[in-house]
């Protein structure tokens, strides 16, 4: 016994599992309750391989607990976006500076790795097949149902962390308290996962170290590499309309659509029809809520407090950053007053959670509509030049979000200012060479001085 508070974490997903390590390191006894069976011994998610882009904020949290290297072994670097046009022509756009990459990791693989790392810790106990079905938020009494046997049990931890995802039961209980703010917004788009299998010799059928995008205006497909040589493709598609999930009713419809929209991918997808008609359509939701805590007894973390759409590849990274921030605040404030700590945490983190939620929706439009536009590609190249010339004054928005720990809210504001400047600069630019023109350089310098004044 540590004499410290007993902590329950609801949800042993990515955030719950990582959080358990951070709390156990401080000597707390941590119990994780997870409604699903143990994914290390049972196939869940229908055997599909969802993969995620892991970037600097996520790595920082993994490094903070000493497990970065273990995860690097199962992560594939992606140095940039590889765009595929309708004719199958490719163009490559690096994500950042030389050496800056995002990493493709399997969600299940990472979750299992976190479980394997945390479970041997004597202060961490996993309880699988336990679903929170009733949360008495005032008394911290949680009723759990054993999803195998149907048996009920009740726990009363000293502290409860709701890491139970976008449809959190813990948040559901908080929502019933007075003056609780809650907002959820669905995009009119869903997503479906498909596969490009490994080649016969076990290699990758497309460039391995890139995130592939087939931008098509009203819809798009992306693909991230897996360790086994396959790619997981995600089709983001309207629910309704002329080209939509609703419009594709037969194998012929599907084939005709892919032949027109993604011919180069179609040639690499032998199981397309089976997967398309067998896999579910996932919804894309943004959840904003406040507060995230109740009387110093419970705190929401990760998707439970801020689910975002996946277009900035930041949902998990933001959830991991929650843990880094909470850990730092525990260092500075101590654990004598959890209520004050939770209040300070939610006040600090909420503007950043809102910012990444908004940025993720904006990036959807950018990926869908603009990455195929030559003016957009030229603008990106010009921005790279500006940031190389003025590294202290200009970091591209994508880099602030992905390759820094600047607060997301700062990135959103700075990104808006830079966007205004780029619009002015691009009026004078027809080709990359125009960047050197004296009038462009003069305009840029003037704008950068104005930008500094706003700081
Ligand atoms: P979850 O991963 O949802 O885990 C919650 C856990 O709680 C689950 O294990 C669930 O079974 C359990 N649970 C739920 N309810 C209960 C209950 N009542 N009782 C007990 N247990 C319960 N993020 C990135 O950073 N990069 C990406 O590239 C990226 N791509 C994405 C692509 C798609 C298509 C989607 C949908 C999401 C993507 N994300 C990405 C977001 C990322 O998946 C989430 O932000 C991340 O999984 C959140 O982790 P979490 O632990 O907070 O929640």
Boltz pocket constraint, residues with backbone or C-beta under 6 A from the ligand:
constraints:
  - pocket:
      binder: B
      contacts: [[A, 10], [A, 11], [A, 12], [A, 13], [A, 14], [A, 15], [A, 16], [A, 33], [A, 34], [A, 35], [A, 36], [A, 51], [A, 52], [A, 53], [A, 54], [A, 130], [A, 131], [A, 132], [A, 133], [A, 163], [A, 164], [A, 165], [A, 166], [A, 167], [A, 168], [A, 169], [A, 191], [A, 234], [A, 282], [A, 283], [A, 301], [A, 302], [A, 303], [A, 304], [A, 308], [A, 310], [A, 312], [A, 313], [A, 314], [A, 315], [A, 316], [A, 317], [A, 318], [A, 319]]
      max_distance: 6.0
